[in-house]
Amino acid sequence: MDIEDYLVGILQLASELSRYAVNSVILGDYERPLLISKFVADLNSGFRLLNLKNDALRKRFDALKYDVKKIEEIVYDISIRGLRTEAATVAPPAAVEPSSVEEAKQA
């Protein structure tokens, strides 16, 4: 698989995730758009580091900017309406072994 095809696939994933964020809110899941927002923002920052010379890839990257904006508006609406829970404002914890947590506390 060509690297450009892979990158286009990731950019299409971001478009689908923005649609999924809208559908999640419609179904009453107000935490999922927050997780999607974090992921897509990280994806956007990673793509900004690339020097995109492929015209098709650059167009898809431009679409990513609009997807980020759309998801940010959803998160903003959730926050304004008071639907955001305190547990959702904190990033989800990574799967960590209990022994490494104890080691981290001691450090």
KELUMMI-362276 format. One record per residue: residue in one letter; x, y, z of N, C-alpha, C, CB in turn. Coordinates in Angstrom, 1 decimal. Glycine has a CB too. Layout:
residues N
NODE   rest     n.px     n.py     n.pz    ca.px    ca.py    ca.pz     c.px     c.py     c.pz    cb.px    cb.py    cb.pz
NODE      A        X        Y        Z        X        Y        Z        X        Y        Z        X        Y        Z
...
end
This chain:
residues 107
NODE   rest     n.px     n.py     n.pz    ca.px    ca.py    ca.pz     c.px     c.py     c.pz    cb.px    cb.py    cb.pz
NODE      M      0.8     -1.2      0.0      0.0      0.0      0.0      0.9      1.2      0.0     -1.0      0.0      1.2
NODE      D      0.5      2.2     -0.8      1.3      3.4     -0.9      1.0      4.3      0.3      0.9      4.2     -2.2
NODE      I      2.0      5.1      0.7      1.9      5.9      1.9      0.8      7.0      1.7      3.2      6.6      2.2
NODE      E      0.7      7.5      0.5     -0.3      8.5      0.2     -1.7      8.0      0.3     -0.1      9.1     -1.2
NODE      D     -1.9      6.7     -0.1     -3.2      6.1      0.1     -3.6      5.9      1.5     -3.3      4.7     -0.7
NODE      Y     -2.6      5.5      2.3     -2.8      5.3      3.7     -3.2      6.7      4.4     -1.5      4.8      4.4
NODE      L     -2.5      7.7      4.1     -2.8      9.0      4.6     -4.2      9.5      4.2     -1.7     10.1      4.2
NODE      V     -4.6      9.3      3.0     -5.9      9.6      2.5     -7.0      8.8      3.3     -6.1      9.4      1.0
NODE      G     -6.7      7.6      3.6     -7.6      6.8      4.4     -7.7      7.3      5.8     -7.1      5.4      4.5
NODE      I     -6.7      7.8      6.4     -6.7      8.3      7.7     -7.6      9.6      7.7     -5.3      8.6      8.3
NODE      L     -7.4     10.4      6.7     -8.1     11.7      6.6     -9.6     11.4      6.4     -7.6     12.5      5.4
NODE      Q     -9.9     10.3      5.6    -11.3      9.9      5.5    -11.9      9.4      6.8    -11.5      8.8      4.4
NODE      L    -11.1      8.8      7.6    -11.5      8.4      8.9    -11.9      9.6      9.8    -10.4      7.6      9.6
NODE      A    -11.2     10.7      9.7    -11.5     11.9     10.4    -12.9     12.4     10.0    -10.5     12.9     10.2
NODE      S    -13.2     12.3      8.7    -14.5     12.8      8.2    -15.6     11.9      8.7    -14.5     12.8      6.7
NODE      E    -15.4     10.6      8.8    -16.4      9.7      9.3    -16.6      9.9     10.8    -16.0      8.3      9.0
NODE      L    -15.5     10.2     11.5    -15.6     10.5     13.0    -16.4     11.8     13.3    -14.2     10.6     13.6
NODE      S    -16.3     12.8     12.4    -17.0     14.0     12.6    -18.5     13.7     12.5    -16.6     15.1     11.6
NODE      R    -18.9     12.8     11.5    -20.3     12.4     11.3    -20.7     11.6     12.5    -20.5     11.6     10.0
NODE      Y    -19.8     10.7     13.0    -20.1      9.9     14.2    -20.4     10.7     15.4    -19.0      8.9     14.4
NODE      A    -19.6     11.8     15.6    -19.8     12.7     16.7    -21.2     13.3     16.7    -18.7     13.8     16.7
NODE      V    -21.7     13.7     15.5    -23.0     14.3     15.4    -24.0     13.2     15.8    -23.3     14.8     14.0
NODE      N    -23.9     12.0     15.3    -24.8     11.0     15.6    -24.8     10.6     17.1    -24.6      9.8     14.7
NODE      S    -23.6     10.6     17.7    -23.5     10.3     19.1    -24.3     11.3     19.9    -22.1     10.3     19.5
NODE      V    -24.3     12.5     19.6    -25.0     13.5     20.4    -26.5     13.3     20.2    -24.6     15.0     19.9
NODE      I    -26.9     13.0     19.0    -28.3     12.8     18.7    -28.8     11.6     19.5    -28.6     12.5     17.2
NODE      L    -28.0     10.6     19.7    -28.4      9.4     20.5    -28.2      9.6     22.0    -27.6      8.2     20.0
NODE      G    -27.7     10.8     22.4    -27.5     11.1     23.9    -26.2     10.7     24.5    -28.6     10.4     24.6
NODE      D    -25.2     10.3     23.6    -23.9     10.0     24.1    -23.1     11.3     24.0    -23.2      8.8     23.3
NODE      Y    -22.9     12.0     25.2    -22.3     13.3     25.1    -20.8     13.2     25.4    -22.9     14.2     26.1
NODE      E    -20.3     12.1     25.8    -18.9     11.9     26.1    -18.0     11.5     24.9    -18.7     10.8     27.2
NODE      R    -18.6     10.8     24.0    -17.9     10.3     22.8    -17.4     11.5     21.9    -18.8      9.4     22.0
NODE      P    -18.2     12.5     21.7    -17.6     13.6     20.9    -16.4     14.3     21.5    -18.7     14.7     20.7
NODE      L    -16.3     14.2     22.8    -15.1     14.8     23.5    -13.9     13.9     23.2    -15.3     14.8     25.0
NODE      L    -14.0     12.6     23.2    -12.9     11.7     22.8    -12.6     11.9     21.4    -13.3     10.3     23.2
NODE      I    -13.6     12.0     20.5    -13.3     12.2     19.1    -12.6     13.5     18.9    -14.7     12.1     18.3
NODE      S    -13.0     14.5     19.6    -12.3     15.8     19.4    -10.9     15.7     19.7    -13.0     16.9     20.3
NODE      K    -10.5     15.1     20.8     -9.1     14.9     21.2     -8.3     14.2     20.1     -9.0     14.2     22.6
NODE      F     -8.9     13.1     19.6     -8.2     12.3     18.6     -8.0     13.1     17.3     -9.0     11.0     18.3
NODE      V     -9.1     13.7     16.9     -9.0     14.5     15.6     -8.1     15.7     15.7    -10.4     14.9     15.1
NODE      A     -8.0     16.3     16.9     -7.1     17.4     17.1     -5.7     16.9     17.1     -7.4     18.1     18.5
NODE      D     -5.4     15.8     17.6     -4.1     15.2     17.6     -3.7     14.8     16.1     -4.0     13.9     18.5
NODE      L     -4.7     14.3     15.4     -4.5     13.9     14.0     -4.1     15.2     13.2     -5.7     13.2     13.4
NODE      N     -4.9     16.3     13.4     -4.7     17.5     12.7     -3.3     18.1     13.0     -5.7     18.6     13.1
NODE      S     -2.9     18.0     14.3     -1.5     18.6     14.6     -0.4     17.7     13.9     -1.3     18.6     16.1
NODE      G     -0.7     16.4     13.8      0.3     15.6     13.1      0.4     15.9     11.6      0.0     14.1     13.3
NODE      F     -0.7     16.1     11.0     -0.7     16.4      9.6     -0.2     17.8      9.3     -2.2     16.3      9.0
NODE      R     -0.3     18.7     10.2      0.3     20.0     10.0      1.8     20.0      9.9     -0.1     21.0     11.1
NODE      L      2.4     18.9     10.5      3.9     18.8     10.4      4.4     18.3      9.1      4.3     17.8     11.5
NODE      L      3.5     17.7      8.3      3.9     17.2      7.0      3.9     18.3      5.9      2.9     16.1      6.5
NODE      N      4.8     18.1      5.0      4.8     19.0      3.8      4.1     18.3      2.7      6.3     19.4      3.4
NODE      L      2.8     18.6      2.5      2.0     17.9      1.6      2.1     18.5      0.2      0.5     18.0      2.0
NODE      K      2.7     17.7     -0.7      2.8     18.2     -2.1      1.8     17.5     -3.1      4.2     17.9     -2.6
NODE      N      1.2     16.5     -2.6      0.2     15.8     -3.4     -1.1     16.6     -3.4     -0.1     14.3     -2.9
NODE      D     -1.6     17.0     -4.5     -2.8     17.8     -4.6     -4.0     17.2     -4.0     -3.1     18.2     -6.1
NODE      A     -4.2     15.9     -4.2     -5.4     15.2     -3.7     -5.3     15.1     -2.1     -5.5     13.8     -4.3
NODE      L     -4.1     14.8     -1.7     -3.8     14.7     -0.2     -4.0     16.1      0.4     -2.4     14.2      0.0
NODE      R     -3.6     17.1     -0.2     -3.7     18.5      0.4     -5.2     18.9      0.4     -3.0     19.5     -0.5
NODE      K     -6.0     18.5     -0.5     -7.4     18.8     -0.5     -8.1     18.0      0.6     -8.1     18.4     -1.9
NODE      R     -7.7     16.8      0.8     -8.3     16.0      2.0     -7.9     16.6      3.3     -7.8     14.6      1.9
NODE      F     -6.6     17.2      3.4     -6.2     17.8      4.6     -7.0     19.1      4.8     -4.7     18.2      4.5
NODE      D     -7.3     19.8      3.8     -8.2     21.0      3.9     -9.6     20.6      4.5     -8.4     21.7      2.6
NODE      A    -10.1     19.4      4.1    -11.3     18.9      4.6    -11.2     18.6      6.1    -11.8     17.7      3.8
NODE      L    -10.0     18.1      6.5     -9.8     17.8      7.9     -9.9     19.1      8.8     -8.4     17.2      8.1
NODE      K     -9.5     20.2      8.2     -9.7     21.4      9.0    -11.1     21.7      9.3     -9.0     22.6      8.2
NODE      Y    -12.0     21.5      8.3    -13.4     21.7      8.5    -14.0     20.7      9.4    -14.1     21.6      7.1
NODE      D    -13.5     19.4      9.4    -14.0     18.4     10.3    -13.6     18.8     11.7    -13.4     17.0      9.9
NODE      V    -12.4     19.3     11.9    -12.0     19.7     13.3    -12.9     20.9     13.8    -10.5     20.2     13.3
NODE      K    -13.2     21.8     12.9    -14.1     22.9     13.3    -15.5     22.4     13.6    -14.2     23.9     12.1
NODE      K    -16.0     21.5     12.8    -17.3     20.9     13.1    -17.4     20.2     14.5    -17.7     19.9     12.0
NODE      I    -16.4     19.4     14.8    -16.3     18.7     16.0    -16.1     19.7     17.2    -15.2     17.7     16.0
NODE      E    -15.3     20.7     17.0    -15.2     21.7     18.1    -16.5     22.4     18.4    -14.1     22.7     17.7
NODE      E    -17.3     22.7     17.3    -18.6     23.3     17.5    -19.5     22.4     18.3    -19.2     23.7     16.2
NODE      I    -19.4     21.1     18.1    -20.2     20.1     18.8    -19.8     20.1     20.3    -20.1     18.7     18.2
NODE      V    -18.5     20.1     20.5    -18.0     20.1     21.9    -18.4     21.4     22.6    -16.5     19.9     22.0
NODE      Y    -18.4     22.5     21.9    -18.7     23.8     22.5    -20.2     23.8     22.8    -18.5     24.9     21.5
NODE      D    -21.1     23.2     22.0    -22.5     23.2     22.2    -22.8     22.3     23.5    -23.3     22.7     21.0
NODE      I    -22.1     21.2     23.5    -22.3     20.3     24.7    -21.9     21.0     26.0    -21.4     19.0     24.5
NODE      S    -20.8     21.8     25.9    -20.3     22.5     27.1    -21.3     23.6     27.5    -18.9     23.0     26.9
NODE      I    -21.8     24.3     26.5    -22.7     25.5     26.8    -24.0     25.0     27.4    -22.9     26.2     25.5
NODE      R    -24.5     23.9     26.9    -25.7     23.4     27.4    -25.6     22.6     28.7    -26.3     22.5     26.3
NODE      G    -24.4     22.4     29.2    -24.2     21.8     30.5    -24.4     20.3     30.4    -25.2     22.3     31.5
NODE      L    -24.2     19.7     29.2    -24.3     18.3     29.1    -23.0     17.5     29.3    -24.8     17.9     27.7
NODE      R    -21.9     18.3     29.4    -20.6     17.7     29.6    -20.4     17.4     31.1    -19.5     18.7     29.2
NODE      T    -20.0     16.1     31.4    -19.8     15.7     32.7    -18.4     15.9     33.1    -20.2     14.2     32.9
NODE      E    -18.1     16.0     34.4    -16.8     16.2     34.9    -15.9     15.1     34.5    -16.8     16.4     36.4
NODE      A    -16.4     13.8     34.5    -15.6     12.7     34.1    -15.1     12.8     32.7    -16.3     11.4     34.4
NODE      A    -15.9     13.4     31.9    -15.6     13.5     30.4    -14.6     14.6     30.2    -16.8     13.7     29.6
NODE      T    -14.5     15.6     31.1    -13.6     16.7     30.8    -12.1     16.3     31.0    -13.9     17.9     31.8
NODE      V    -11.9     15.2     31.8    -10.6     14.7     32.0    -10.3     13.7     30.9    -10.4     14.1     33.4
NODE      A     -9.1     13.7     30.4     -8.7     12.7     29.4     -8.9     11.3     29.9     -7.3     12.9     28.9
NODE      P     -9.3     10.3     29.1     -9.5      9.0     29.6     -8.2      8.4     30.0    -10.2      8.1     28.5
NODE      P     -8.2      7.7     31.2     -6.9      7.1     31.6     -6.4      6.0     30.7     -7.1      6.6     33.1
NODE      A     -5.1      6.0     30.6     -4.5      4.9     29.8     -4.5      3.6     30.6     -3.1      5.3     29.3
NODE      A     -4.5      2.5     29.9     -4.4      1.2     30.6     -3.0      1.1     31.2     -4.7      0.1     29.6
NODE      V     -3.0      1.2     32.5     -1.7      1.1     33.2     -1.7      0.0     34.3     -1.3      2.5     33.9
NODE      E     -0.7     -0.7     34.4     -0.6     -1.8     35.4     -0.5     -1.1     36.7      0.7     -2.6     35.1
NODE      P     -1.2     -1.8     37.7     -1.2     -1.2     39.1      0.2     -1.0     39.7     -2.0     -2.1     40.0
NODE      S      1.1     -1.9     39.4      2.5     -1.8     39.9      3.2     -0.6     39.4      3.3     -3.0     39.6
NODE      S      2.9     -0.2     38.1      3.6      1.0     37.5      3.0      2.3     38.1      3.4      1.0     36.0
NODE      V      1.7      2.2     38.5      1.1      3.4     39.1      1.8      3.6     40.5     -0.4      3.2     39.3
NODE      E      2.0      2.6     41.2      2.6      2.7     42.5      4.1      3.2     42.3      2.7      1.3     43.3
NODE      E      4.8      2.7     41.3      6.1      3.2     41.0      6.1      4.7     40.7      6.8      2.4     39.9
NODE      A      5.1      5.1     39.9      5.0      6.5     39.6      4.7      7.4     40.8      3.9      6.7     38.5
NODE      K      3.9      6.9     41.7      3.6      7.7     42.9      4.9      7.9     43.8      2.5      7.0     43.7
NODE      Q      5.7      6.8     43.8      6.9      6.9     44.6      8.0      7.8     44.0      7.5      5.5     44.8
NODE      A      8.0      7.9     42.6      9.0      8.7     42.0      8.8     10.2     42.2      8.9      8.5     40.5
end
